[in-house]
Amino acid sequence: MAQESKTFDLSNRLFAITALLVISIFLYFVFQLFYQQKTFDQQNQNQITVSGEGKVYAAPDIAAVTLGIETNGAVVKEITQTNVSSMNKIIDGLKNLGIEDKDIQTTQYSVTPQYNYTEKSGRVPNGYTINQNIEVKIRDFDKISDVLGIATENGANVVSSLQFTIDDPEEFRSEARAKAIEQAKAKAKTLAEQAGIKLGEIVNVYENSYNYTPIYTSAKTSMGGGEAVSYDSAQIQTGQQEIDMTINVTYKIK
């Protein structure tokens, strides 16, 4: 009997020690979370965040246009030959204008079967359609009309998505960013003076947004049978592009 009592007492002690250890660990983590949250709140109370916006306007230096050929026919081999021949003439003409290989990119090539639907027979094969598109970058804007003219003269029956972009906008982004930071600093100084506080060091700078949208024109041509269209008299305006940067700056408050 005495042996059983001793074993029971040891079990109770071990349970009590384990429970105390678990409770101590739990209280430790609760204290740590409370301390970290309190520290975080105090830090936030001693900080101020302001935002600034910088805008830069730049003239585009790249024009990009989609040129395409849509060919329809009953025999795939025949319309493929027609399509390839016309596209090769277009690409050769572009290269003769000084357009480099790196600025000519195939963006679509598809062969799609066509069908007619009748009540008697249902879906009936009705030939094929081949679509082939290339995107052309034009670095010399004086050649835009020539590019469009050569394309349509050699069979292009889709001309679309003429847009103007900046080839390397990083220089203008940097300028917009500097303006945004300058505006944020001026705003922080004014706010501190009005609120009667003193600014400390900058603890964080966050680039919130960057907007840059290519300029699209309404130029779009879709023709049948490779009909040629003259672009000699077309007035294409490139305009300016807006590069917009927003910066958040966080200061310590003394």
JORAHU-V114216 format. One record per helix or strand. SS is the DSSP state (A for helix, B for strand). FROM is the first residue (numbers start at 1). TO is the last residue. If there is no record, write none. Layout:
ss: {SS	SS}
from: {FROM	FROM}
to: {TO	TO}
This chain:
ss: {A	B	B	A	A	B	B	A	B	A	B	B	B	B}
from: {2	47	62	76	101	104	122	141	158	170	199	215	221	240}
to: {45	59	73	96	103	118	138	153	165	195	212	216	222	253}
